Amino acid sequence: MSRGQTVAHRSETFLLVGNHLTGALKGQLAGDWFMLIRKQTDLKYADVTPQSVYLNRRKFLYGAGIGAVAALVGSRLWRMTWPKDTVGGSSFPNLIKGPFSTKENPSSFKDVSHYNNFYEFGTDKSDPAKNAQGFKTSPWVVSVEGEVKKPRQYSLDELLKLTALEERIYRHRCVERWSIVVPWVGYSLSTLIKRFELTPKAKYVAFQSYFDAGQMPEAKYAGIDLPYVEGLRLDEAMNPLTLLCFGMYGKTLPPQDGAPVRMIIPWKYGYKSIKSIVKIRFQETEPPTTWNRYSPDENGFYSNVNPNVDHPRWSQARERRLGEIFTKPTIIFNGYADQVASLYSGMDLKKFH
């Protein structure tokens, strides 16, 4: 593809411009949010996702040239292809303003609901918003099992009534170097865990997502094993930051964002915040997790946000907030070190990444 050429893919158009910028500005404008064309040594989209997956995803072609103006044009043209912005869902009355909320401005609902990783509904960022709209989330049951004295199942309504719902505005950092700020709705997972008498063997918590090939036909192109699974150490799960989440922006979760119930672990990379949960299991041994199982050298069990521990194929030192042009420094534990750093005292964070 020659410089200055215009490429149209589906209904999206991006201007490819010459690679003329130098110094700090060029570094700021280069990033995975715009899928820029770069030198061979720079991060490519194939580096962000497995080859079997990214080959099926749309290829955003863009050059690091006249920069800010072209970037804004590309971003706006892409957003014009999205459905009209409707928050939708049912409202949660009487939400409590929860602790730990950032004072940063939340990202737009449209960005958060139309730029998603949810491979069960497609591997392109815009696929889940299109393909998940018919997803059936009622009735919904979450099974709590494993190393507990009295395993049981919860209906969604039972979980919603367990305690008062809070709104918590959290930073959310993807391993792909983009980030968002979201007003989530839920309560600390520890509220649920404390209702169970765990056995002495309960050291970890394993989670499993819902999977139905009939409702999720795009899943056959996912390139990962399904159902999606994740896990935490028990002390991580008990940390008050760890959120059992039912909504965002004051309303129920959209299907593409993990309806009807998901996890939010704000100090870890986004793929740890498993969506559409149907099983919570307490166990003695470290549970397998989907991306760690796929590529253990690249995706550790802990997956804490850490600018000092690079992905094997790209730097994690900076990130790009969706809707913004320039990158910003990534903060250790995504800015939540005061609440969680003690969990990893004495651990080699490069080894246990």
DRENGU-999664 format. One record per residue (C-alpha): residue number from 1; x negated, y negated, z negated. Coordinates in Angstrom, 2 decimals, always signed. Layout:
seq, east, north, up
NUM, X, Y, Z
...
This chain:
seq, east, north, up
1, +0.00, +0.00, +0.00
2, -1.55, -3.28, +1.06
3, -1.65, -6.35, -1.12
4, +1.14, -8.89, -0.59
5, +3.52, -6.20, +0.64
6, +7.08, -6.07, -0.65
7, +8.45, -2.71, -1.74
8, +12.10, -1.85, -2.28
9, +12.98, +1.32, -4.15
10, +16.66, +2.07, -4.67
11, +18.08, -1.37, -5.47
12, +14.95, -2.76, -7.10
13, +12.47, -5.07, -5.43
14, +9.06, -6.09, -6.67
15, +6.59, -8.44, -5.08
16, +3.08, -7.05, -4.73
17, +0.50, -9.79, -4.95
18, -3.26, -10.05, -4.78
19, -5.53, -9.20, -7.65
20, -6.94, -12.70, -8.19
21, -6.66, -13.40, -11.91
22, -9.66, -13.04, -14.15
23, -10.45, -13.15, -17.84
24, -7.93, -13.18, -20.66
25, -4.90, -14.09, -18.54
26, -5.44, -11.12, -16.25
27, -5.67, -8.84, -19.27
28, -2.47, -10.28, -20.67
29, -0.55, -9.82, -17.45
30, -1.66, -6.23, -16.91
31, +0.50, -3.70, -18.76
32, +2.76, -0.71, -18.47
33, +5.97, -2.76, -18.78
34, +5.58, -3.91, -15.20
35, +3.79, -0.79, -13.97
36, +1.02, -2.83, -12.43
37, -1.33, -1.70, -9.69
38, -4.78, -1.73, -11.24
39, -8.31, -0.51, -10.98
40, -8.87, +3.25, -11.23
41, -10.12, +2.87, -14.76
42, -6.90, +1.15, -15.92
43, -3.84, +2.88, -17.33
44, -1.53, +4.40, -14.74
45, +2.05, +5.45, -15.22
46, +0.89, +9.04, -14.83
47, -1.15, +8.49, -18.00
48, +1.94, +7.58, -19.98
49, +4.02, +10.63, -19.09
50, +3.13, +14.18, -17.99
51, +2.46, +14.56, -14.28
52, +5.39, +16.92, -13.87
53, +7.63, +14.18, -15.23
54, +6.25, +10.99, -13.80
55, +6.33, +12.30, -10.22
56, +10.11, +12.38, -10.55
57, +10.34, +8.87, -11.91
58, +10.63, +5.72, -9.85
59, +7.31, +4.13, -9.08
60, +7.13, +0.49, -10.04
61, +4.53, -1.12, -7.81
62, +3.21, -4.49, -8.78
63, -0.10, -6.30, -8.46
64, -1.87, -8.43, -11.04
65, -1.87, -11.63, -9.00
66, +0.10, -14.84, -9.32
67, +1.21, -13.35, -12.57
68, +3.78, -14.85, -14.83
69, +6.22, -16.09, -12.18
70, +6.13, -12.88, -10.18
71, +6.42, -10.84, -13.35
72, +9.52, -12.70, -14.42
73, +11.04, -12.31, -10.96
74, +10.38, -8.58, -11.00
75, +11.80, -8.15, -14.47
76, +14.95, -10.13, -13.67
77, +15.54, -8.36, -10.38
78, +15.28, -5.02, -12.14
79, +17.74, -6.11, -14.82
80, +20.19, -7.23, -12.16
81, +20.58, -3.55, -11.21
82, +21.72, -2.65, -14.73
83, +25.43, -2.42, -15.61
84, +27.02, -5.44, -17.23
85, +25.90, -5.98, -20.80
86, +28.57, -4.63, -23.12
87, +27.71, -3.82, -26.72
88, +30.67, -1.43, -26.83
89, +31.14, +1.12, -29.56
90, +33.05, +0.77, -32.80
91, +32.07, -1.90, -35.30
92, +30.88, -1.07, -38.80
93, +32.66, -3.28, -41.35
94, +31.04, -4.52, -44.54
95, +27.45, -3.78, -43.60
96, +24.89, -4.49, -46.30
97, +21.75, -6.39, -45.34
98, +19.18, -3.75, -46.09
99, +15.60, -4.09, -47.32
100, +12.43, -4.13, -45.23
101, +13.95, -6.10, -42.32
102, +11.52, -8.06, -40.20
103, +12.14, -11.74, -39.60
104, +11.26, -11.32, -35.93
105, +13.98, -11.96, -33.39
106, +15.75, -8.77, -32.26
107, +15.34, -7.66, -28.68
108, +18.36, -8.04, -26.43
109, +20.98, -5.32, -26.58
110, +20.61, -4.85, -22.84
111, +16.89, -4.12, -23.13
112, +17.36, -1.67, -25.97
113, +20.29, +0.12, -24.31
114, +18.94, +0.26, -20.74
115, +15.24, +1.04, -21.19
116, +15.22, +4.44, -22.83
117, +13.26, +7.64, -23.19
118, +15.86, +10.40, -23.48
119, +14.69, +13.12, -21.11
120, +17.82, +15.23, -21.56
121, +19.56, +12.56, -19.46
122, +16.76, +11.85, -16.98
123, +13.13, +10.86, -16.97
124, +13.48, +7.38, -15.50
125, +13.86, +4.64, -18.09
126, +17.22, +3.61, -16.62
127, +18.59, +7.16, -16.23
128, +19.99, +7.67, -19.75
129, +22.20, +4.58, -19.57
130, +23.74, +5.96, -16.38
131, +23.81, +9.68, -17.12
132, +24.79, +9.78, -20.80
133, +28.09, +7.91, -20.59
134, +30.16, +11.11, -20.61
135, +28.24, +12.63, -23.51
136, +30.69, +14.11, -26.05
137, +29.80, +13.15, -29.61
138, +33.01, +14.15, -31.33
139, +33.41, +16.45, -33.15
140, +29.82, +16.43, -34.46
141, +28.23, +18.60, -37.11
142, +24.77, +18.40, -38.69
143, +23.50, +21.56, -40.34
144, +21.22, +21.24, -43.41
145, +19.38, +24.50, -44.02
146, +16.13, +26.23, -44.89
147, +14.50, +25.86, -48.31
148, +17.59, +24.54, -50.07
149, +19.64, +26.29, -52.77
150, +22.96, +25.55, -51.08
151, +22.76, +25.03, -47.30
152, +25.76, +23.35, -45.78
153, +27.11, +21.53, -42.75
154, +28.15, +17.88, -42.62
155, +30.65, +16.36, -40.26
156, +29.74, +12.96, -38.90
157, +32.52, +11.40, -40.95
158, +31.09, +12.94, -44.14
159, +27.65, +11.53, -43.37
160, +29.07, +8.09, -42.67
161, +30.87, +8.07, -46.03
162, +27.94, +9.34, -48.07
163, +26.85, +5.84, -49.11
164, +27.09, +2.21, -48.03
165, +25.71, +1.52, -44.57
166, +22.90, -1.02, -44.20
167, +21.65, -3.14, -41.34
168, +17.86, -2.98, -41.10
169, +15.94, -4.92, -38.47
170, +12.92, -2.78, -37.65
171, +10.03, -3.02, -35.23
172, +9.91, +0.00, -32.90
173, +6.68, +0.87, -31.04
174, +6.54, +3.36, -28.16
175, +3.36, +5.35, -27.51
176, +3.59, +3.94, -23.98
177, +2.56, +0.51, -25.34
178, +5.93, -1.24, -25.18
179, +7.91, -2.30, -28.23
180, +11.28, -3.61, -29.34
181, +12.92, -5.08, -32.44
182, +16.30, -3.56, -33.28
183, +18.98, -4.14, -35.94
184, +19.73, -0.50, -36.78
185, +22.62, +0.70, -38.95
186, +22.24, +3.53, -41.46
187, +20.75, +4.44, -44.82
188, +17.58, +6.03, -46.16
189, +17.33, +9.73, -45.33
190, +16.34, +10.28, -48.95
191, +19.96, +9.52, -49.91
192, +21.00, +12.72, -48.16
193, +18.01, +14.79, -49.27
194, +18.58, +13.95, -52.95
195, +21.96, +15.66, -52.75
196, +20.24, +19.01, -52.24
197, +18.32, +21.17, -54.65
198, +15.20, +22.03, -52.69
199, +13.15, +25.11, -53.40
200, +9.45, +24.74, -54.35
201, +8.57, +25.86, -50.84
202, +10.11, +22.76, -49.23
203, +7.09, +20.80, -47.96
204, +8.27, +19.66, -44.53
205, +11.48, +18.58, -42.81
206, +12.22, +19.81, -39.28
207, +14.78, +18.16, -37.00
208, +16.49, +19.44, -33.87
209, +18.42, +17.54, -31.21
210, +21.59, +18.63, -29.52
211, +21.12, +20.29, -26.16
212, +23.71, +21.43, -23.64
213, +22.62, +21.99, -20.04
214, +26.21, +21.49, -18.94
215, +26.35, +17.96, -20.32
216, +22.70, +17.29, -19.55
217, +22.03, +18.54, -16.00
218, +19.07, +16.18, -15.59
219, +17.29, +18.05, -18.36
220, +16.04, +20.63, -15.87
221, +13.62, +17.97, -14.59
222, +12.42, +16.95, -18.06
223, +9.15, +18.88, -17.98
224, +9.36, +19.58, -21.73
225, +10.85, +22.38, -23.80
226, +14.37, +21.74, -25.05
227, +16.07, +21.39, -27.45
228, +13.89, +18.52, -28.63
229, +12.35, +19.09, -32.06
230, +10.49, +16.85, -34.49
231, +9.24, +16.94, -38.05
232, +7.97, +15.03, -41.07
233, +6.20, +15.82, -44.27
234, +8.68, +15.80, -47.13
235, +7.13, +12.70, -48.70
236, +7.43, +10.89, -45.35
237, +11.08, +11.90, -45.12
238, +11.67, +10.64, -48.66
239, +10.10, +7.25, -48.01
240, +12.84, +4.59, -48.21
241, +11.88, +3.23, -44.78
242, +12.90, +6.51, -43.11
243, +16.37, +5.78, -41.78
244, +19.23, +8.12, -40.95
245, +20.74, +5.96, -38.25
246, +24.29, +5.75, -36.92
247, +24.35, +2.46, -35.04
248, +22.68, -0.68, -33.80
249, +23.74, -4.30, -33.37
250, +26.57, -3.71, -35.84
251, +28.22, -0.96, -33.80
252, +27.96, +2.77, -33.19
253, +25.00, +4.02, -31.20
254, +25.39, +4.15, -27.41
255, +24.93, +7.69, -26.04
256, +21.62, +6.78, -24.40
257, +20.22, +5.55, -27.71
258, +20.79, +8.79, -29.58
259, +24.46, +8.85, -30.55
260, +25.97, +9.69, -32.88
261, +23.14, +10.10, -35.39
262, +19.36, +9.86, -35.07
263, +16.22, +9.20, -37.07
264, +14.30, +5.91, -37.18
265, +10.76, +6.08, -38.57
266, +9.42, +2.58, -37.86
267, +5.75, +3.15, -38.69
268, +5.43, +6.01, -36.18
269, +5.49, +6.06, -32.38
270, +8.99, +6.14, -30.99
271, +9.16, +9.79, -29.97
272, +9.12, +10.74, -33.67
273, +12.53, +9.06, -34.07
274, +14.51, +12.03, -32.79
275, +17.93, +11.43, -31.24
276, +21.33, +13.16, -31.46
277, +20.45, +15.32, -34.46
278, +22.29, +18.61, -35.10
279, +19.90, +20.35, -37.50
280, +17.81, +19.34, -40.51
281, +15.70, +22.17, -41.92
282, +13.43, +22.19, -44.97
283, +10.45, +24.52, -44.71
284, +7.08, +25.39, -46.16
285, +4.94, +25.05, -43.03
286, +4.36, +22.21, -40.60
287, +7.12, +22.41, -37.96
288, +6.43, +22.35, -34.23
289, +7.24, +19.07, -32.47
290, +8.09, +18.66, -28.82
291, +5.31, +16.36, -27.63
292, +2.67, +17.88, -29.90
293, +3.57, +21.30, -28.51
294, +3.31, +19.94, -24.96
295, -0.05, +18.21, -25.44
296, -1.54, +18.58, -28.94
297, -4.72, +16.67, -28.09
298, -2.69, +13.62, -27.09
299, +0.33, +13.68, -29.42
300, -0.49, +14.49, -33.03
301, +2.00, +15.68, -35.60
302, +1.74, +12.41, -37.55
303, +1.77, +9.96, -34.62
304, +1.40, +6.90, -36.83
305, +1.09, +3.59, -35.00
306, -2.61, +2.79, -35.16
307, -4.47, +0.27, -32.96
308, -7.75, +1.84, -34.06
309, -6.93, +5.30, -32.71
310, -6.57, +5.24, -28.96
311, -4.61, +7.70, -26.91
312, -7.18, +9.87, -25.09
313, -6.34, +8.06, -21.86
314, -5.53, +4.50, -22.89
315, -5.98, +1.93, -25.62
316, -3.36, +1.41, -28.32
317, -4.81, -1.92, -29.41
318, -2.09, -4.02, -27.76
319, +1.60, -3.75, -26.89
320, +4.22, -5.56, -24.83
321, +7.56, -6.54, -26.33
322, +10.37, -5.84, -23.88
323, +11.58, -9.10, -22.34
324, +8.22, -10.82, -22.85
325, +5.30, -11.27, -20.46
326, +2.19, -11.32, -22.60
327, +0.90, -8.53, -24.79
328, +0.24, -8.87, -28.51
329, -2.01, -7.01, -30.93
330, -0.64, -3.78, -32.32
331, -0.54, -3.69, -36.14
332, -1.56, -0.68, -38.20
333, +1.50, +1.38, -39.18
334, +3.48, -1.04, -37.00
335, +3.32, -3.63, -39.79
336, +4.65, -1.35, -42.54
337, +1.35, -0.54, -44.25
338, +2.51, -1.92, -47.60
339, +5.28, +0.69, -47.68
340, +3.53, +3.74, -46.18
341, -0.28, +3.50, -46.25
342, -0.44, +5.31, -49.59
343, +1.11, +8.38, -47.94
344, -2.15, +8.89, -46.06
345, -4.66, +7.97, -48.75
346, -7.91, +9.86, -48.21
347, -6.87, +11.22, -44.82
348, -8.96, +10.78, -41.69
349, -6.45, +8.96, -39.49
350, -8.42, +9.80, -36.35
351, -8.29, +13.50, -37.13
352, -4.70, +13.49, -38.37
353, -3.35, +11.24, -35.64
